Amino acid sequence: MHATLPAALIALAAAFVPAQAGAAGTAEAAPAPVRKPAEAGIGADSGLPVPRWVALASDRVNMRTGPGPRYPISWSYQRRGLPVEIVDEHEYWRQIREQDGTKGWVHKSMLTGKRSALVMGGIQDVRDQPSPVGDVELQAEPGVQVRLLACRDSVWCEVQVAGRKGYMAREGLWGLYPGETFK
């Protein structure tokens, strides 16, 4: 027998909270700096690939409209481990993209290289082995956040969800590039 894990039990109620418009202490929007965005390849500031997947390192992460503390906060994330994609770099700041396509800037200290993914599509099976004939240990609804432990081939990823390890078909996960493998 397997359990279906509702997204509400795994994920916090909100992945992000819009910043209060006109809230006290909110700076006026500063113009974005004039600079060339990172090309696909190696980030000029980190020396790491751009784009690349990371996760939020804290339960509270502010996304800003530009790369620096003088730019207003556009979102306040409240979900440690949420997968995001780094699409640009500017000194200590990383421009990220989230699942719905929203982009903004986050200080690099608020990001971690520990990989995670979000379940997408319909309910996804977590199996005891990387095979469609493996026993279903549990099921995860769309929006459930899983920790990616390894993706050794183009079909299956080893994951941890609700404290249990298993294997999920990568086609049902957001937070990976097609064909990407890692251990």
C-alpha positions in Angstrom: 0.0 0.0 0.0 1.2 3.5 -0.7 0.3 6.9 0.5 -0.6 9.9 -1.5 1.1 13.0 -0.2 -0.8 16.2 -0.7 1.2 19.2 -1.9 -0.1 21.1 1.1 1.5 18.7 3.6 4.9 18.7 1.8 5.2 22.3 0.6 4.5 25.3 2.7 1.2 27.1 2.0 2.9 29.7 -0.2 6.1 29.5 -2.2 6.3 33.3 -2.2 4.5 36.3 -1.0 4.3 39.5 -3.1 6.1 42.5 -1.5 3.8 45.2 -0.1 3.5 47.9 -2.6 4.4 51.3 -1.1 5.3 49.7 2.3 7.4 51.7 4.7 11.0 51.4 3.9 10.5 50.3 0.3 12.9 52.2 -2.0 11.8 53.8 -5.2 12.5 51.7 -8.2 16.1 52.3 -9.4 16.9 51.9 -13.0 18.4 48.6 -14.0 22.1 48.8 -14.6 23.2 49.0 -18.2 25.3 45.8 -18.8 25.5 42.8 -21.1 23.6 39.8 -19.7 25.5 36.5 -19.3 25.8 34.4 -22.4 25.1 30.7 -22.1 28.4 29.3 -20.9 30.4 30.4 -17.9 29.4 33.1 -15.5 31.9 36.0 -15.4 31.6 36.5 -11.6 31.3 32.9 -10.4 33.1 30.9 -13.0 30.2 28.4 -12.9 27.8 27.5 -15.8 25.1 29.9 -16.7 22.3 28.9 -16.8 22.3 26.4 -13.9 19.9 25.0 -11.3 20.2 25.9 -7.6 17.7 26.1 -4.7 16.8 28.7 -2.1 19.0 28.4 1.0 16.7 30.0 3.5 13.0 30.1 4.6 13.0 33.8 3.7 14.6 35.1 0.5 13.9 38.5 -1.0 13.8 38.8 -4.8 14.7 42.3 -6.0 14.1 44.1 -9.3 17.8 44.7 -9.8 21.2 43.4 -8.6 21.7 45.2 -5.3 20.1 46.2 -2.0 19.0 49.6 -3.4 16.5 47.9 -5.7 13.0 47.2 -4.4 11.8 43.8 -3.3 9.4 42.3 -5.8 8.8 38.9 -4.0 9.6 37.4 -0.7 10.0 33.6 -0.9 9.2 31.6 2.2 10.2 28.1 1.0 13.7 26.8 1.6 14.8 24.4 -1.1 12.6 25.8 -3.8 14.4 25.1 -7.1 15.3 28.1 -9.3 17.4 28.6 -12.3 20.3 31.1 -12.4 20.1 32.9 -15.7 22.5 35.8 -15.1 25.1 37.1 -12.7 26.3 40.5 -11.5 29.0 40.6 -8.8 27.4 39.0 -5.7 23.9 38.9 -7.2 22.2 36.2 -9.3 19.2 36.7 -11.6 16.9 33.7 -11.0 13.9 32.3 -12.9 11.2 30.4 -11.1 8.8 27.8 -12.5 6.2 30.3 -13.7 8.9 32.3 -15.5 9.2 35.2 -13.0 12.7 36.6 -12.9 14.5 38.8 -10.3 17.7 39.2 -8.4 18.8 37.4 -5.3 22.1 37.7 -3.3 24.3 34.6 -3.9 24.4 33.8 -0.2 20.6 33.0 -0.3 21.2 30.2 -2.8 22.6 26.7 -2.4 23.9 24.1 -4.9 21.8 21.3 -3.2 19.4 20.2 -5.9 15.7 20.0 -5.6 12.7 19.8 -8.0 9.0 20.3 -8.0 6.5 17.6 -9.0 4.6 18.7 -12.1 1.8 17.3 -14.3 -0.4 14.8 -12.4 0.3 12.7 -9.4 3.8 11.1 -9.7 4.8 7.7 -8.4 7.9 7.3 -6.2 9.2 3.8 -6.8 11.6 1.5 -4.9 13.8 1.1 -8.0 14.4 3.0 -11.2 12.0 1.0 -13.2 8.3 1.2 -14.2 7.8 -2.2 -12.7 9.3 -1.1 -9.3 6.9 -1.1 -6.3 5.1 2.3 -5.7 6.3 3.4 -2.3 4.3 6.6 -2.3 2.8 9.2 -4.6 3.4 12.9 -4.8 1.0 15.6 -6.1 1.9 18.5 -8.3 3.8 21.2 -6.4 5.4 18.8 -3.9 9.1 19.7 -3.5 11.6 16.8 -3.7 15.3 16.7 -3.0 17.3 15.4 -5.9 19.9 12.9 -4.8 21.1 11.8 -8.3 20.0 11.6 -11.9 22.2 9.0 -13.5 20.3 8.5 -16.7 17.8 10.3 -18.9 14.7 8.6 -17.4 14.9 8.3 -13.6 16.1 10.4 -10.7 16.8 9.3 -7.1 14.8 11.5 -4.8 14.0 12.1 -1.2 10.4 13.2 -0.3 8.8 13.3 3.1 12.0 11.7 4.6 11.8 8.6 2.2 14.1 7.8 -0.7 12.9 6.4 -4.0 12.9 7.0 -7.7 10.8 9.2 -9.9 10.5 9.6 -13.6 12.3 12.8 -14.5 9.6 13.8 -17.0 7.4 14.6 -14.0 10.0 17.0 -12.3 10.7 20.7 -12.8 14.3 21.7 -12.0 16.4 19.6 -14.5 17.7 20.2 -18.0 16.8 17.6 -20.6 19.5 14.8 -20.5 21.3 16.3 -17.5 22.9 13.7 -15.3 24.6 14.1 -11.9 25.5 12.0 -8.8 
